Amino acid sequence: MESNGKTTPHKGGRHPKKDPAVHRYSISLSAEENARFLSLYEASRMDVMAHFITACIFQKAITNVTVDKATMDYYMRLTTLFGQFRAVGTNYNQVVKILYRNFSEKKAAAYLYKLEKQTAEMAVLCQKIILLTEDFEAKHLKK
């Protein structure tokens, strides 16, 4: 775009592609083939159908991503539960300090004994959670 040795300024719009796709092909599918094609396309979770077709033609890897809502929900709840366990640990330390600061040695020891029993119950519960999680992973995630 030179006129008299000078370049004309860009007038806006898109920059042209270096290698534009200008070759187009058309195919016809039966109703059964179309249904199968559409199910494969939906399973691939690709956004653009042209990219899916190109990947099929040139045998690029087409990944099917499936999201299991139950598994995601389980792990979100498990993460929340572990957050609560950390909070219990913090509170445990604060309670022990307060017991020894505000009560006599004998009374603090009595309350601490009760706290230890509750902690032992919580440890058993934590072991059950770990076993349930291992069972869940073995059944649902090792596919």
Phi, psi and omega in degrees: 000059178251138174224120182059037175081000180246148177268144178274144181292155179294135185264006179103182181091186180287150171284136180293145179288150179288323181227079184290147178273105184246351181269126184237146180230152181232136177231159177240136180238148174284173181298320180293316179296321180294318178298318178294318179299314181295323178292322176295320180296316180294323179292332181285339181058027174281149182279326186246126182294326179298322178293322178296315181296317178299318179296323178292318183295314184267014175052042173283160181291126177249116183262135174259119181255122176243135181250120179267109183297323181296319179294317179297318180297318179300313182290327176295317179292323178295320177297318178297319180297318179293328174298321178292324176298320178296320178295322178297320178298319178295314180295325179302313179298319180294321181295317180298317179297317181293321179301312183286337180279322189257347183238165177290167183298320182291315181291321178296322179294323179295314178294324180293326176298315177298319180296322178294322178297317179295323179294321178296319177297320179293325178294321177296317178298320179296321177296321177296320179297318180297317179295318178297321179294318178297320178296317179298315180297320181295321183280320192248337187253346183266036182268000000 
